[in-house]
Amino acid sequence: MRNRERAHYNSFFYLIFAPALLVTLFLTAYPMATIFYDSFFRYSLVSNTRTFVGFQNFSRILREELFQRSLVNTLVFTLVASITEVVLGTALAFLFKREFRGKRVASLIVIFPMIISTMVICAVWQTFYHYEIGIFNYILRKWNLAPVGWLTDQRVALFSIILVDIWQWTPFAFLIIQAGMGSIPAEIWEAAQIDGARGGQIAMKITLPILRSQILMVLMLRTLDTFRLFDKVYALTGGGPANATQTLSFFIYREGFKFFNFGRASAASVITLFGVAFLALFYVRSLLGEED
Protein backbone atom coordinates (compact mmCIF):
# COMPACT_ATOMS: atom_id res chain seq x y z
CA MET A 1 0.00 0.00 0.00
CA ARG A 2 2.82 2.35 0.88
CA ASN A 3 4.58 1.62 -2.42
CA ARG A 4 1.36 2.41 -4.31
CA GLU A 5 0.99 5.73 -2.49
CA ARG A 6 4.59 6.58 -3.28
CA ALA A 7 4.02 5.72 -6.94
CA HIS A 8 0.94 7.97 -7.04
CA TYR A 9 2.91 10.76 -5.37
CA ASN A 10 5.75 10.44 -7.89
CA SER A 11 3.28 10.44 -10.79
CA PHE A 12 1.59 13.56 -9.46
CA PHE A 13 5.00 15.23 -8.99
CA TYR A 14 6.07 14.53 -12.58
CA LEU A 15 2.65 15.59 -13.90
CA ILE A 16 2.87 18.94 -12.15
CA PHE A 17 6.38 19.72 -13.34
CA ALA A 18 6.05 18.27 -16.86
CA PRO A 19 4.75 21.50 -18.50
CA ALA A 20 7.55 23.59 -17.01
CA LEU A 21 10.11 20.98 -18.01
CA LEU A 22 8.81 20.88 -21.59
CA VAL A 23 8.88 24.66 -21.87
CA THR A 24 12.43 24.75 -20.47
CA LEU A 25 13.61 22.10 -22.90
CA PHE A 26 11.97 23.92 -25.81
CA LEU A 27 13.53 27.26 -24.85
CA THR A 28 17.02 25.95 -24.00
CA ALA A 29 17.78 22.45 -25.23
CA TYR A 30 16.25 22.87 -28.68
CA PRO A 31 18.01 26.18 -29.51
CA MET A 32 21.33 24.81 -28.24
CA ALA A 33 20.98 21.66 -30.33
CA THR A 34 20.13 23.80 -33.37
CA ILE A 35 23.19 26.00 -32.83
CA PHE A 36 25.46 22.97 -32.49
CA TYR A 37 23.99 21.51 -35.70
CA ASP A 38 24.29 24.75 -37.69
CA SER A 39 27.89 25.29 -36.58
CA PHE A 40 28.98 22.46 -38.88
CA PHE A 41 27.42 24.04 -41.96
CA ARG A 42 28.09 27.00 -44.20
CA TYR A 43 24.58 28.36 -43.93
CA SER A 44 23.67 31.70 -45.48
CA LEU A 45 20.15 33.08 -45.28
CA VAL A 46 20.82 35.42 -48.21
CA SER A 47 21.59 32.62 -50.69
CA ASN A 48 19.47 30.09 -48.75
CA THR A 49 22.18 27.44 -49.06
CA ARG A 50 23.44 24.94 -46.50
CA THR A 51 26.72 23.09 -47.08
CA PHE A 52 28.35 20.72 -44.62
CA VAL A 53 31.88 21.95 -43.79
CA GLY A 54 32.65 20.07 -40.56
CA PHE A 55 34.95 22.04 -38.25
CA GLN A 56 35.87 24.54 -40.95
CA ASN A 57 33.80 27.32 -39.39
CA PHE A 58 35.61 26.87 -36.07
CA SER A 59 39.11 26.77 -37.58
CA ARG A 60 38.53 29.85 -39.74
CA ILE A 61 36.97 31.89 -36.96
CA LEU A 62 39.74 31.07 -34.50
CA ARG A 63 42.35 32.27 -37.02
CA GLU A 64 40.58 35.55 -37.79
CA GLU A 65 42.07 38.72 -36.35
CA LEU A 66 38.62 40.20 -35.65
CA PHE A 67 37.56 37.19 -33.57
CA GLN A 68 40.86 37.19 -31.69
CA ARG A 69 40.45 40.88 -30.93
CA SER A 70 36.86 40.26 -29.82
CA LEU A 71 38.10 37.54 -27.47
CA VAL A 72 40.83 39.77 -26.01
CA ASN A 73 38.38 42.66 -25.53
CA THR A 74 35.91 40.33 -23.82
CA LEU A 75 38.55 38.95 -21.47
CA VAL A 76 39.84 42.45 -20.62
CA PHE A 77 36.31 43.70 -19.99
CA THR A 78 35.42 40.66 -17.89
CA LEU A 79 38.58 40.79 -15.78
CA VAL A 80 38.66 44.54 -15.12
CA ALA A 81 34.91 45.07 -14.63
CA SER A 82 34.26 42.01 -12.45
CA ILE A 83 37.20 42.48 -10.11
CA THR A 84 36.63 46.24 -9.77
CA GLU A 85 32.93 45.77 -9.03
CA VAL A 86 33.63 43.19 -6.34
CA VAL A 87 36.39 45.30 -4.73
CA LEU A 88 34.24 48.46 -4.72
CA GLY A 89 31.16 46.51 -3.55
CA THR A 90 33.17 45.06 -0.66
CA ALA A 91 34.53 48.49 0.27
CA LEU A 92 31.01 49.95 0.26
CA ALA A 93 29.76 47.06 2.42
CA PHE A 94 32.46 47.85 5.01
CA LEU A 95 31.60 51.55 4.82
CA PHE A 96 27.89 50.94 5.38
CA LYS A 97 28.53 48.49 8.22
CA ARG A 98 28.87 51.49 10.50
CA GLU A 99 25.93 53.61 11.56
CA PHE A 100 25.95 57.20 10.32
CA ARG A 101 23.49 59.96 9.69
CA GLY A 102 21.64 59.62 6.39
CA LYS A 103 22.63 55.98 5.94
CA ARG A 104 19.24 54.96 4.51
CA VAL A 105 19.25 57.74 1.92
CA ALA A 106 22.86 56.99 1.03
CA SER A 107 21.98 53.31 0.54
CA LEU A 108 19.20 54.23 -1.88
CA ILE A 109 21.57 56.46 -3.84
CA VAL A 110 24.17 53.68 -4.06
CA ILE A 111 21.77 51.03 -5.39
CA PHE A 112 19.95 53.45 -7.72
CA PRO A 113 22.08 52.70 -10.85
CA MET A 114 21.23 48.99 -10.64
CA ILE A 115 17.48 49.53 -11.00
CA ILE A 116 17.68 51.72 -14.14
CA SER A 117 17.31 50.23 -17.61
CA THR A 118 20.64 49.61 -19.35
CA MET A 119 19.52 51.56 -22.43
CA VAL A 120 18.64 54.57 -20.27
CA ILE A 121 22.00 54.35 -18.54
CA CYS A 122 23.80 54.20 -21.88
CA ALA A 123 21.88 57.24 -23.13
CA VAL A 124 22.86 59.22 -20.03
CA TRP A 125 26.52 58.20 -20.19
CA GLN A 126 26.63 58.91 -23.93
CA THR A 127 25.77 62.48 -23.00
CA PHE A 128 28.46 62.49 -20.30
CA TYR A 129 31.00 61.25 -22.86
CA HIS A 130 29.99 63.72 -25.60
CA TYR A 131 33.05 65.44 -27.04
CA GLU A 132 31.55 68.93 -27.12
CA ILE A 133 28.93 69.09 -24.35
CA GLY A 134 29.89 66.15 -22.12
CA ILE A 135 30.60 66.80 -18.45
CA PHE A 136 33.95 64.96 -18.50
CA ASN A 137 35.40 67.08 -21.29
CA TYR A 138 33.91 70.17 -19.67
CA ILE A 139 35.93 69.38 -16.52
CA LEU A 140 39.07 68.73 -18.59
CA ARG A 141 38.69 72.07 -20.35
CA LYS A 142 38.26 73.80 -16.98
CA TRP A 143 41.60 72.28 -15.97
CA ASN A 144 43.16 73.46 -19.26
CA LEU A 145 43.49 69.87 -20.48
CA ALA A 146 42.72 68.56 -23.96
CA PRO A 147 39.28 66.93 -24.37
CA VAL A 148 39.12 63.17 -24.89
CA GLY A 149 37.08 61.20 -27.40
CA TRP A 150 35.77 58.81 -24.76
CA LEU A 151 33.81 56.69 -27.25
CA THR A 152 35.74 57.54 -30.42
CA ASP A 153 39.35 57.03 -29.30
CA GLN A 154 40.56 53.45 -29.71
CA ARG A 155 42.74 53.73 -26.61
CA VAL A 156 39.97 54.61 -24.15
CA ALA A 157 36.67 53.46 -25.73
CA LEU A 158 36.67 50.00 -24.12
CA PHE A 159 37.51 51.38 -20.69
CA SER A 160 34.76 53.97 -21.07
CA ILE A 161 32.27 51.13 -21.45
CA ILE A 162 33.87 49.33 -18.50
CA LEU A 163 33.29 52.43 -16.37
CA VAL A 164 29.59 52.39 -17.25
CA ASP A 165 29.31 48.71 -16.25
CA ILE A 166 31.14 49.36 -12.98
CA TRP A 167 28.79 52.23 -12.16
CA GLN A 168 25.72 50.10 -12.90
CA TRP A 169 26.64 46.81 -11.24
CA THR A 170 28.83 47.67 -8.25
CA PRO A 171 25.59 48.04 -6.23
CA PHE A 172 24.80 44.39 -6.98
CA ALA A 173 28.07 43.27 -5.41
CA PHE A 174 27.48 45.69 -2.53
CA LEU A 175 24.04 44.25 -1.71
CA ILE A 176 25.13 40.61 -1.66
CA ILE A 177 28.30 41.22 0.34
CA GLN A 178 26.44 43.51 2.75
CA ALA A 179 23.85 40.75 3.28
CA GLY A 180 26.64 38.29 4.02
CA MET A 181 28.24 40.74 6.41
CA GLY A 182 24.92 41.20 8.19
CA SER A 183 24.75 37.46 8.88
CA ILE A 184 28.04 37.49 10.82
CA PRO A 185 27.36 37.42 14.59
CA ALA A 186 28.46 40.62 16.32
CA GLU A 187 30.07 38.51 19.06
CA ILE A 188 32.87 37.55 16.67
CA TRP A 189 33.92 41.18 16.17
CA GLU A 190 33.51 41.94 19.87
CA ALA A 191 35.73 39.02 20.83
CA ALA A 192 38.37 40.15 18.34
CA GLN A 193 38.31 43.67 19.76
CA ILE A 194 38.65 42.33 23.29
CA ASP A 195 41.72 40.38 22.14
CA GLY A 196 43.24 43.63 20.89
CA ALA A 197 42.59 43.35 17.16
CA ARG A 198 42.22 46.63 15.29
CA GLY A 199 39.84 47.53 12.48
CA GLY A 200 42.17 46.57 9.63
CA GLN A 201 43.14 43.29 11.29
CA ILE A 202 39.48 42.39 11.92
CA ALA A 203 38.59 43.13 8.30
CA MET A 204 41.49 41.19 6.73
CA LYS A 205 41.73 38.23 9.10
CA ILE A 206 38.14 37.72 10.23
CA THR A 207 35.51 39.44 8.08
CA LEU A 208 36.91 38.80 4.60
CA PRO A 209 37.65 35.08 5.21
CA ILE A 210 34.09 34.61 6.46
CA LEU A 211 32.72 36.43 3.40
CA ARG A 212 34.82 34.42 0.94
CA SER A 213 31.85 32.38 -0.30
CA GLN A 214 29.74 35.48 -0.93
CA ILE A 215 32.63 37.20 -2.69
CA LEU A 216 33.20 34.16 -4.91
CA MET A 217 29.50 33.97 -5.75
CA VAL A 218 29.37 37.66 -6.72
CA LEU A 219 32.54 37.29 -8.75
CA MET A 220 31.06 34.29 -10.55
CA LEU A 221 27.80 36.05 -11.37
CA ARG A 222 29.50 39.21 -12.60
CA THR A 223 32.12 37.27 -14.59
CA LEU A 224 29.47 35.23 -16.42
CA ASP A 225 27.42 38.36 -17.09
CA THR A 226 30.28 40.53 -18.34
CA PHE A 227 31.65 37.71 -20.52
CA ARG A 228 28.53 37.93 -22.68
CA LEU A 229 28.55 41.73 -22.89
CA PHE A 230 26.46 43.08 -25.78
CA ASP A 231 23.95 45.78 -24.84
CA LYS A 232 26.41 48.50 -23.77
CA VAL A 233 28.60 47.96 -26.82
CA TYR A 234 25.57 48.08 -29.10
CA ALA A 235 24.22 51.26 -27.50
CA LEU A 236 27.45 53.21 -26.99
CA THR A 237 29.91 52.35 -29.76
CA GLY A 238 28.47 49.72 -32.11
CA GLY A 239 31.75 47.80 -31.82
CA GLY A 240 33.88 50.76 -32.90
CA PRO A 241 36.01 52.70 -33.23
CA ALA A 242 37.93 50.40 -35.59
CA ASN A 243 36.61 47.33 -33.70
CA ALA A 244 38.23 48.56 -30.47
CA THR A 245 35.14 47.56 -28.45
CA GLN A 246 34.18 44.47 -30.42
CA THR A 247 33.22 41.60 -28.09
CA LEU A 248 32.31 37.96 -28.65
CA SER A 249 28.59 38.61 -28.32
CA PHE A 250 28.79 41.52 -30.75
CA PHE A 251 30.83 39.36 -33.16
CA ILE A 252 28.05 36.76 -33.08
CA TYR A 253 25.40 39.44 -33.65
CA ARG A 254 27.42 40.88 -36.54
CA GLU A 255 27.83 37.52 -38.27
CA GLY A 256 24.27 36.34 -37.69
CA PHE A 257 22.11 39.44 -38.03
CA LYS A 258 24.17 41.72 -40.27
CA PHE A 259 25.77 39.28 -42.68
CA PHE A 260 23.32 36.38 -42.12
CA ASN A 261 26.14 33.83 -41.89
CA PHE A 262 24.36 31.59 -39.41
CA GLY A 263 26.96 28.83 -39.62
CA ARG A 264 29.77 31.14 -38.53
CA ALA A 265 27.55 32.79 -35.92
CA SER A 266 26.63 29.37 -34.52
CA ALA A 267 30.28 28.31 -34.38
CA ALA A 268 31.21 31.50 -32.52
CA SER A 269 28.27 30.89 -30.16
CA VAL A 270 29.51 27.38 -29.41
CA ILE A 271 33.01 28.70 -28.65
CA THR A 272 31.53 31.34 -26.35
CA LEU A 273 29.32 28.73 -24.68
CA PHE A 274 32.32 26.56 -23.86
CA GLY A 275 34.15 29.61 -22.50
CA VAL A 276 31.24 30.49 -20.21
CA ALA A 277 30.87 26.83 -19.16
CA PHE A 278 34.57 26.67 -18.25
CA LEU A 279 34.30 29.81 -16.11
CA ALA A 280 31.13 28.54 -14.43
CA LEU A 281 32.76 25.18 -13.68
CA PHE A 282 35.79 26.91 -12.17
CA TYR A 283 33.66 29.02 -9.83
CA VAL A 284 31.30 26.19 -8.90
CA ARG A 285 34.27 23.98 -7.95
CA SER A 286 35.66 26.84 -5.85
CA LEU A 287 32.33 27.36 -4.10
CA LEU A 288 31.86 23.63 -3.45
CA GLY A 289 35.41 23.48 -2.13
CA GLU A 290 34.47 26.24 0.30
CA GLU A 291 31.52 24.23 1.62
CA ASP A 292 33.70 21.16 2.14
Sequence and secondary structure as in RCSB ss.txt:
>XXXX:A:sequence
MRNRERAHYNSFFYLIFAPALLVTLFLTAYPMATIFYDSFFRYSLVSNTRTFVGFQNFSRILREELFQRSLVNTL
VFTLVASITEVVLGTALAFLFKREFRGKRVASLIVIFPMIISTMVICAVWQTFYHYEIGIFNYILRKWNLAPVGW
LTDQRVALFSIILVDIWQWTPFAFLIIQAGMGSIPAEIWEAAQIDGARGGQIAMKITLPILRSQILMVLMLRTLD
TFRLFDKVYALTGGGPANATQTLSFFIYREGFKFFNFGRASAASVITLFGVAFLALFYVRSLLGEED
>XXXX:A:secstr
 HHHHHHHHHHHHHHHHHHHHHHHIIIIIHHHHHHHHHTTEEEETTTTEEEE TTHHHHHHHH HHHHHHHHHHH
HHHHHHHHHHHHHHHHHHHHTTS  TTHHHHHHHHHGGGGS HHHHHHHHHHHT TTT HHHHHHHHTT     T
TT TTTHHHHHHHHHHHHHHHHHHHHHHHHHHTS HHHHHHHHHTT  HHHHIIIIIHHHTHHHHHHHHHHHHHH
HHT  HHHHHHTTT STTTT  HHHHHHIIIIIS BHHHHHHHHHHHHHHHHHHHHHHHHHHHHHH 
